[in-house]
């Protein structure tokens, strides 16, 4: 039996599908979310600034969201080809509380970043191995934080 291979574009489409699931939720079928279940953006939109600022099992949801927003800029830069920039990853974990205006701003920022990230992955990952590697990294990183935020939101909603 002869092996068949998928193209770089097909692989990137699959990665983009799961990246989309992380941010927007599962549509007709999910790689890891139940179809119809919302993603990170809807989860964050369902929380007040006060809830997001409440520490749960360590860091607050706001801290995770701000760190993820920071990391999306770094990953997008890398995928785009900007690889000589220094990032202060430690500082991305320093803010733990937000007011309503700040919480709205971080949610809008993340929605904008998700769109830009998808465009950059689609354009660069099929032709640049470093970009493809980083696309896989941002997928894993975003999925991790989606899970962490979901667990923290569940704890908050159960009053623990």
N, C-alpha and C positions, 0 to 999 in steps of 0.2 A: 504494500500500500504506500502510495506516494504522499509525503507530508504536504500540507498546504499552509500557506502563511498569509497573515493579514497585512495590509499596508499600514504605513505609519499613520496615514489619515484615519483609517478605521480604528486604530488603537487610540488615537487622540480623541476621536468621537466618543469612544467608550469612557475614557477618563473624564471628558467634559460632561458626560451624562451623570457620572457619580459626583463630580464637583457640583453640578446643578442640583442634585439630590441633597447634598449637604446644605446648600443655601436655601433652596426653594421647596424641598420636600420631594417625596416620591409621587410621580404622576400615575401612569397606568401600571407600572411595575417598578419595584425598587430593588436596588442592589443590596441595601441593608435597612432601609426604612419600609414600613408598611405602606402600600399604595394609599394615597390620600393624606398621609401624615405630613405635617408641615416640617420645614427644615429650620435652620438656624435663624433666618431672618424673621420668620413668623414667631418662633419661640421668644426671641428678644423683644419683638413688638408687643407680645402679650404680658410683658413685665413692666412695672412702674420703676422709676429711678430708685425709690426706696427699697423695693424688692431686690433690684439688681445690686444695690449697695450693701446688702446684708451678707456678712460672711457666713458661708456654709461649708463645713468640712474643709477649712483652710481659707482659700481666697473667695472673694465675692464674684458673682456673675459679671459685674462691671469690670473687674480686674481681668477676667478671661476675655471679655469682649474687647477691651482696649488692647490687650496683648495680641489678640488675633488680628485686630485692625492694623496694628504695627507690623505684624508678620506678613500680612497680605501685601503691604507695600514692599517689604523686603523680597518676598517671593516673586512678585510681579516684576520688580526691577531685575532680578536675576534672570527670569525667563526672557525678559526683553533684551538682555545682553549687558546690563549694567552690573558688572561683577567686581568693581574696584571700590565700592562704597563701604564704609564702616557703619555698623549698626550697634547700638547700645541695647542689646537684648534684655539685660538686667533691668534697665529703666522702664521697659515696657510692662513690668509687673508692679510698679510703685503706686499707682492710683487705685484706690479701692472703693471710693464713693463718688457718685455723680448726682447732680440735680436734674430736674426734668429736661431743661434745655440741653445740658450736656449729654444726657441719655439719648435724646432725639438725634442730636448731632452724630453720636457714634453709630447709631443704627443707620442713619442716612449714609454716613461715610462707608459703612460696611456694604450696604446695598450697591453703592457706586463702585466700590472696589471689586465686588463679585462680578459685575459686568465687565469691567476692564480686565480682570484676571482671565475670564473666559476668552475674551478677544485675543489677548496676548498668547494664551496657551494654544488656541486654534491656529494662530499665525506662525508661532515660533517653534512649538514642540515637534512638528513633523520634520523640521529641517535642522534642528540643533539638539544634539544629544544632551547637552547640559540643561537646555530648556525642558526637554522631556523628563529628565531626572528630577528637576525642580517641580514640574507639574505633578509628578507622583508624590513628591514630598509635601506640597501644599495640600494635596488631597488627604493624605494621612494626617497631617497637622490639623486641618479643618475638621475632619471627622472626629478626631480625638476631642477637640474643644466642644464640638456639638454634643458629644456624649457627656462630657463633664458638665456642661451647662444644663443639659436635660436632667441629669441626676440632681443637681443643685436646685433646679426649678421644681422638681418633684418633691424634694425635701421641704422647700418653702411652702408649696401648696398643701402639704400634709400637716403643716404647723409644727414641724420639728425644729 
